[in-house]
Amino acid sequence: MKHLEENVTCPKCQLVIHQSHPLNYIRSALYCLLLVVVVVVVVVVVVGLVVVVVVVVVVGLVVVVVVVVVVVVVVPSVSWLFTRVILLTTSGLLSTAYYW
């Protein structure tokens, strides 16, 4: 940078960087590079958030399916079993086995 304050050429190859303002050319290139880095970081963060949201939605759907299966399949079966046990107990068929 110090070299470019007094010269308009590259210190290694002597090519002209910019005829009148070589420092401005380098600064604008650095700003473009910084912009690219910022855009890449934002894209990575957004993709990460999308992945997290998709995982949460999938897990939520799995939980909903499990709850529906339990309510539709397990609860009626258990309810039917309890109903049969109560009927057998009240009719006296299970009373001797229950106290045994």
Secondary structure as GFF3:
##gff-version 3
##sequence-region A 1 100
A	DSSP	alpha_helix	2	6	.	.	.	ID=ss1
A	DSSP	alpha_helix	22	69	.	.	.	ID=ss2
A	DSSP	pi_helix	70	74	.	.	.	ID=ss3
A	DSSP	alpha_helix	75	91	.	.	.	ID=ss4
A	DSSP	alpha_helix	95	99	.	.	.	ID=ss5
###
